Amino acid sequence: MMAHCFQILVVEDEQLILKNLVKKIDRLGLPARVVAQAADGVSALALQEQYLPEIIITDIRLPGMDGLELIYQVQQKYPATKFIVISGYSDFEYAKRAIQLQVSDYLLKPVKEEELCKSLSRLILSVQSAHNDLELELQTEGHRAKVELIKSYIQQNYAKDINVNTIAQRFGYTPTHLSRLFMKIEQVNISKYLSQIRINYAKQLLHDKTILVKRIGEKVGYPDPYHFSKIFKSATGMTPGEYRDSICK
């Protein structure tokens, strides 16, 4: 799978510095490329709308709209955008304001290639990590939703001839994959979950003495009376008849 290439917008009003920055970024060999360049904040804002770069490297002192205002404007609409601020002014107020805007880094001119590389590398790794975490979270949420559907299916069809194989086939999984997924989300084996549902319904039906134990087994998905009795006793420590006697005294 091809690595994601991060798109960068560089904003600098001094053309020579702008060209040098772009050349330095190209030489770094990072999974990032400059897709747009601007010499002022207003143009940069328009280019942001056009290209939607994930990273903006901007000078603070810009004509029309300064870098800090540019960052603020972009953050209002595209909060995921990351920023590296460059400045020839080691003024604390600028640095403090940049920190308040949660920029990723603050570099002083002249920007050294090594520092630029470190700054961009850290930023790219941070964004990649966040993307991976989000993807994992979305996958987990998707799996959780699928397992909820499977649980609902089991609760509605427990009386039928269903098992791990038929459930897996219905939902497009292999039995092994489904078993692992269900165990990961629910912390219980899917076969055991199906059995628990059936036994719980059997317990309810056993309160009614007019229903034969054999019939109850059939109603909860165990047409073989011997198998039903064996499963029930394994789960409760009593046969269905013994359980009925204990609750219907």
Secondary structure, DSSP 8 states (H G I E B T S, - for coil): -----EEEEEE-SSHHHHHHHHHHHHHT--SEEEEEEESSHHHHHHHHHHH--SEEEEES--SSS-HHHHHHHHHHH-TT-EEEEEES---HHHHHHHHHTT-SEEEESS--HHHHHHHHHHHHHHHHHHHHHHHHHHHHHHHHHHHHHHHHHHHHHTTSS--HHHHHHHTT--HHHHHHHHHHHHSS-HHHHHHHHHHHHHHHHTT-TTS-HHHHHHHTT--SHHHHHHHHHHHHSS-HHHHHHHH--
